[in-house]
Amino acid sequence: MEKNDLILITGVNGYIGSHTADQALASGYRVRGSVRNLESTQWLQEYFDNKYGTGRFERISILHYAAEGLTTTDVSGVIHVAVDTALTGKPEPYISEAVKSIVNLLKSASQSSVKRFVYTSSSTAASDPKVSVEWTIPVDSYNDEAVKQAYTEPFEQAKMWSVYAASKATAERAAWKWVADNKPSFGFNTVLPNANFGPSLVPAQQGLPSTGGWPKMFFDGNFEILLPLPPQHFVDVRDDAKILLMALTEHDVNNERLFAYAEPYNWNQVLAIIRRLYPDRKFADDIPGIGKDLSKPPSKRAEELLKRCNQPAGWTSLEQSLRDALASVQ
């Protein structure tokens, strides 16, 4: 990858995708971002035009990534971030569509000028969190338990997280198999981020979407829906974006799974930080018996890459991430 090369970033208007585009543009690359609706994402075009000048960023509309014939014309690198957010408790066609999406993009990339390809997987592709259990996450692990759960009846809305995890595990595994079978000329890596916190790129337009909105729900006192979620690791969305870009552009990173896990957290830690940041406000009491994430993820390689991009301290801390996120929407 050379400066001024064109990078395709799918789901560019999303929480992770927009930060990834911002990092790429700041590093001297051009970005073609895919969105579902051009009209409703004009704000992002205007934001990047104002920040980096016209001609650096463009949008294209892609409605269905699982459709055949996706084009990567003139593109040197691909970062596939887009994900279908229409989750239900039904595994199909959701999981099959996720597989088709990544495989079709890989096929398209192999027939064009693409030099590098990065797939945004998920921590849930490797494993589900285990509460208060000390264990080491193998670098080659896949969440087969989630796949089993996703395909076991009844298919109720409560199982949507299992379906999501199963889709990521199945799609990432299919991507690696396709690369092994077809041996494309481009380099391929995957990034497995845990829960993303931190400010959105354009809070006035995006608010705090996706997992980034979880701490805000505790700030607002509307967090009951989150209580079933176990303790796990987090990563600041800006760190995640940097690792995605480094996975694409660093020549010595190839054929790797990069685990973007900054540090473990539970909801009581989130509440403690929020209380420190806003001492004049009253927040909920601690939640009894929620345990901790004691897992040891293989995240040193991702942190090493983060330190290369003018971030010698490594991961952004949980407190800094929450401070920036909550301040952005006050």
C-alpha positions in Angstrom: 0.0 0.0 0.0 1.3 3.5 -1.0 0.1 6.9 0.1 -2.8 8.2 -2.0 -3.9 4.6 -2.8 -7.7 4.2 -2.8 -9.2 2.2 0.1 -12.7 0.7 0.0 -14.3 0.8 3.5 -17.7 -0.8 3.8 -20.3 0.6 6.2 -18.3 3.8 6.3 -21.1 5.8 8.0 -21.1 3.5 11.0 -19.5 3.8 14.3 -16.3 1.9 13.4 -16.4 2.5 9.7 -16.4 6.3 10.0 -13.4 6.3 12.4 -11.5 3.9 10.1 -12.1 6.3 7.2 -10.9 9.2 9.3 -7.7 7.4 10.2 -7.1 6.4 6.5 -7.6 9.9 5.3 -5.4 11.4 8.0 -2.7 9.0 6.9 -2.8 10.2 3.3 -5.0 7.6 1.7 -8.1 8.2 -0.4 -11.3 6.5 0.7 -14.3 5.1 -1.1 -16.9 4.4 1.4 -19.9 2.2 0.9 -23.3 3.2 2.4 -26.8 2.0 1.9 -28.3 5.4 1.3 -26.4 8.3 -0.4 -28.9 11.0 0.5 -29.0 10.3 4.2 -25.2 10.2 4.5 -24.4 13.5 2.8 -23.3 14.8 6.2 -20.3 12.4 6.1 -19.3 13.6 2.7 -19.5 17.2 3.9 -17.5 16.4 7.1 -14.6 14.8 5.2 -14.6 17.4 2.5 -14.3 20.1 5.1 -11.6 18.3 7.0 -9.4 16.8 4.2 -10.5 18.7 1.0 -12.6 17.6 -1.9 -11.5 14.6 -3.9 -10.2 12.6 -1.0 -13.4 10.9 0.0 -16.3 9.5 -2.0 -19.4 7.3 -1.3 -21.0 4.5 -3.2 -24.3 2.8 -2.5 -24.2 -1.0 -1.8 -27.5 -2.4 -0.6 -26.7 -6.1 -0.5 -23.1 -7.3 0.1 -24.3 -10.9 -0.5 -25.1 -10.0 -4.1 -22.9 -11.3 -6.9 -20.8 -8.9 -8.9 -19.6 -6.4 -6.3 -17.0 -4.2 -7.8 -13.6 -3.1 -6.4 -12.4 -1.3 -9.5 -9.3 0.9 -8.9 -9.2 -0.1 -5.3 -5.8 -1.0 -3.7 -7.2 -2.0 -0.3 -10.4 -3.2 1.3 -11.6 -3.0 4.9 -14.9 -4.8 5.3 -16.7 -3.3 8.3 -20.3 -3.4 7.3 -22.6 -5.7 9.3 -26.3 -6.4 9.0 -27.9 -5.0 12.1 -31.3 -6.6 11.5 -30.8 -9.3 14.1 -33.4 -11.7 15.2 -33.3 -15.0 17.0 -33.3 -16.9 13.6 -30.0 -18.1 12.3 -31.0 -18.1 8.7 -30.7 -16.4 6.4 -28.6 -14.1 8.6 -25.6 -16.4 8.9 -25.6 -17.5 5.3 -25.8 -13.9 4.1 -22.8 -12.9 6.3 -20.8 -15.7 4.6 -21.9 -14.7 1.2 -21.0 -11.0 1.9 -17.4 -11.7 2.8 -16.8 -14.4 0.1 -18.3 -12.2 -2.6 -16.0 -9.3 -1.6 -13.0 -11.6 -1.6 -13.9 -12.9 -5.1 -14.2 -9.3 -6.4 -10.9 -8.3 -4.8 -9.1 -11.2 -6.4 -10.2 -10.0 -9.8 -9.0 -6.4 -9.5 -6.1 -4.3 -8.3 -6.5 -5.0 -4.6 -3.2 -5.5 -2.7 -4.6 -5.9 0.8 -7.8 -7.0 2.4 -9.0 -6.8 6.1 -12.1 -8.3 7.5 -13.6 -6.9 10.7 -14.5 -10.0 12.6 -15.5 -9.9 16.3 -14.3 -11.1 19.7 -17.4 -13.3 19.6 -16.0 -15.1 16.6 -13.4 -16.6 18.9 -15.4 -17.1 22.1 -18.1 -15.9 24.4 -17.1 -14.2 27.6 -16.7 -16.6 30.6 -17.6 -15.0 34.0 -14.9 -15.2 36.6 -13.0 -18.0 34.8 -9.3 -17.8 34.3 -8.4 -19.0 30.8 -6.3 -18.2 27.8 -8.0 -17.5 24.5 -6.2 -19.4 21.7 -5.3 -17.4 18.7 -6.9 -20.0 16.5 -10.1 -20.4 18.5 -13.6 -20.2 17.0 -16.9 -19.9 18.8 -18.4 -23.3 17.9 -20.6 -23.2 21.0 -22.4 -20.0 19.7 -22.9 -21.7 16.3 -24.5 -24.7 18.1 -26.7 -22.5 20.2 -27.8 -20.4 17.2 -29.1 -23.4 15.3 -30.8 -25.0 18.3 -34.5 -24.3 18.6 -36.4 -22.3 19.8 -35.4 -19.4 17.6 -36.4 -16.5 19.9 -35.3 -12.9 20.0 -33.3 -13.6 23.2 -30.9 -15.7 21.1 -29.9 -12.8 18.8 -26.5 -12.5 20.4 -25.8 -16.1 19.7 -26.8 -15.6 16.1 -24.5 -12.6 15.8 -21.6 -14.5 17.3 -22.3 -17.5 15.1 -22.4 -15.3 12.0 -19.0 -13.8 12.8 -17.4 -17.2 13.6 -18.8 -18.8 10.5 -18.0 -15.9 8.2 -14.5 -15.4 9.4 -13.8 -19.2 9.1 -15.2 -19.1 5.6 -13.0 -16.2 4.7 -9.8 -17.9 5.8 -10.9 -21.1 3.9 -11.5 -19.1 0.7 -8.1 -17.5 1.0 -6.4 -20.8 1.7 -8.2 -22.5 -1.2 -7.8 -19.7 -3.8 -4.5 -18.2 -2.8 -5.2 -14.6 -4.0 -2.4 -12.2 -4.7 -3.5 -9.8 -2.0 -2.5 -10.0 1.7 -5.3 -10.9 4.1 -5.9 -10.2 7.8 -8.8 -10.2 10.3 -9.3 -8.0 13.3 -11.4 -9.3 16.2 -12.5 -6.3 18.3 -14.3 -6.6 21.6 -17.0 -4.1 22.7 -16.2 -0.7 21.2 -16.5 2.3 23.4 -15.5 6.0 22.9 -16.9 9.0 21.0 -18.4 8.7 17.6 -16.7 10.6 14.8 -19.6 13.1 14.2 -21.8 12.9 17.4 -24.3 15.4 16.1 -25.2 13.0 13.4 -24.3 9.6 14.9 -24.9 10.1 18.6 -23.3 7.1 20.4 -24.4 4.1 18.3 -23.9 0.4 18.6 -21.9 -0.7 21.7 -20.7 2.8 22.1 -24.1 3.7 23.5 -23.9 1.2 26.3 -22.1 3.5 28.9 -24.6 6.3 28.0 -27.4 4.0 28.9 -25.9 3.6 32.4 -25.4 7.4 32.5 -29.0 7.9 31.7 -30.2 5.1 34.1 -31.8 3.1 31.3 -29.6 0.1 31.4 -31.8 -2.9 32.3 -31.5 -4.4 28.9 -27.7 -4.6 29.3 -27.7 -6.5 32.6 -27.7 -9.9 31.0 -24.5 -9.0 29.1 -21.5 -10.6 31.0 -18.2 -8.8 31.9 -15.9 -8.8 28.9 -13.1 -6.7 27.4 -13.5 -3.4 25.6 -11.5 -1.4 23.0 -11.7 2.3 22.2 -13.2 2.7 18.8 -10.4 5.0 17.7 -7.8 2.3 18.7 -9.9 -0.2 16.7 -9.9 2.0 13.7 -6.1 2.4 13.9 -5.5 -1.4 14.1 -7.8 -2.0 11.1 -5.8 0.5 9.1 -2.4 -1.0 10.3 -3.7 -4.4 9.4 -4.2 -3.1 5.9 -1.1 -1.0 5.4 1.8 -2.6 7.4 3.8 -4.9 5.1 4.9 -7.2 7.9 1.3 -8.0 8.9 -0.1 -10.8 6.8 -2.2 -13.9 7.4 -2.9 -12.7 11.0 -5.8 -12.6 13.4 -5.4 -9.4 15.5 -7.3 -9.3 18.8 -8.4 -5.8 19.7 -8.9 -6.3 23.4 -7.8 -3.3 25.5 -8.8 -4.2 29.1 -11.6 -6.1 30.9 -14.5 -4.3 32.4 -17.8 -5.0 34.2 -20.7 -2.7 34.7 -19.7 -1.7 38.3 -16.4 -0.4 36.9 -18.3 1.6 34.3 -20.5 3.0 37.1 -17.5 3.9 39.3 -15.9 5.8 36.5 -19.1 7.7 35.6 -19.5 8.6 39.3 -15.9 10.0 39.4 -16.5 12.0 36.2 -19.8 13.4 37.3 -19.7 13.7 41.1 -22.7 16.0 41.3 -25.0 13.5 39.8 -26.7 10.5 41.3 -26.3 7.1 39.6 -27.4 3.6 40.2 -25.9 1.5 43.0 -23.4 -1.3 42.1 -24.8 -4.5 40.7 -24.2 -7.4 43.1 -22.5 -10.6 42.0 -21.7 -9.8 38.4 -18.1 -11.1 38.4 -15.2 -10.3 36.2 -13.7 -11.2 32.8 -10.5 -13.1 33.8 -9.6 -14.2 30.3 -6.2 -13.6 28.7 -6.6 -12.7 25.1 -3.7 -12.8 22.5 -3.8 -9.1 22.1 -0.1 -8.2 22.3 0.4 -8.1 18.5 -2.5 -5.6 18.1 -1.1 -3.4 20.8 2.3 -3.5 19.2 0.7 -2.2 16.0 -1.1 0.5 18.0 2.2 1.7 19.5 3.6 2.1 16.0 1.1 4.9 15.1 2.2 7.6 17.5 0.5 6.0 20.5 3.5 4.7 22.6 1.3 4.1 25.7 -0.7 1.5 23.8 -4.4 1.1 24.5 -6.7 4.0 25.4 -7.9 3.4 29.0 -11.5 2.6 29.9 -11.7 5.8 31.9 -10.4 8.0 29.0 -12.7 6.3 26.5 -15.8 6.8 28.7 -14.8 10.4 29.5 -14.5 11.3 25.8 -17.7 9.5 24.8 -19.9 11.0 27.5 -18.5 14.5 27.0 -19.2 14.3 23.3 -23.0 14.0 23.8 -23.6 16.4 26.7 
